[in-house]
Amino acid sequence: MKQALFQAVILKGKSRHGKNRIQQHGDQWFVEEFGKFNGEDAMILRSERRTFKLGDNWIRDSRWVLLRDDPDFLYFN
């Protein structure tokens, strides 16, 4: 599935870890960057909502998701 920068994607948790992240940060994410994570093709996603508290500020969560066979997430356009 071809993705574009800043495109919205829907995440679905596969593992317990992934399901917990969806519960915490929501299922709507945006593609920020493409690159490699542990030698695998991947994308950095940013959560739609500000759900992570850093000091006095609420910020968006970011995470790497593998483009193929991610152990924690499935993604959809």
N, C-alpha and C positions, 0 to 999 in steps of 0.2 A: 504494500500500500504506500503510494508516494505521498509524502508530507511536504508542506511548504512552511517557511518561517512565518511566525505569528498566526498560523492556522490554529483554530480551536480543535481539540481532540477530546474524546470522552474516554476516561480510564475506567477499567473494571479490574478489581483485585482478583488475582489467582490464588495467591498464598495468604496465610494469616497476616503477614506483614503488609502486603498490598491492600488487603481489605481494611486493615486498621488505618492506613494512610488515606484511603478514600473516605472513610468515616470522619477522619480529622479535618481533611482539607477539601472535600468535595470531589465530584467526578469530572468537572469541567476544567481543562488545563489548556495552556497555549504553548506552542513550539517556540523556543527561544534560540536554539542553536543546534547544529548537527556536528558530530565529532565521533571520537572513539572513547569507549569506556572499557577498561580492562582488555584492550585490543579488539573489541567488538564494535561494529557500527551502532551508534546510539544517538539519541536526541535529548537535549535538556528541556524539560517541561517546567512551566511556572503555573502555580495554582491561580484560579480566577479570583478567589477571595483572599483577603489578608487574614490568615488563620494562625500565624505563628508569632508569638510575642518575643521581642528582643528588646530588653530594657523596658522603656516606656512606650515603645512603638510596636504596632502590629504590622507584620510584613507578610509577603507571599512566600509560600514554600516552593522550592525548586528541587528537581531530582532528575537523575539520568534514567532513561528507559531504553532498553535495547530494542533495535528495530526488528530483530528476529529472536524469537524464543526467550523473551524476558521471563525470569522465574517468578516475578511478583505481579506483573500487570499484562493485561490485554488493552489495546487501544483501537479506537474507531473514529472515523471522520464525523 
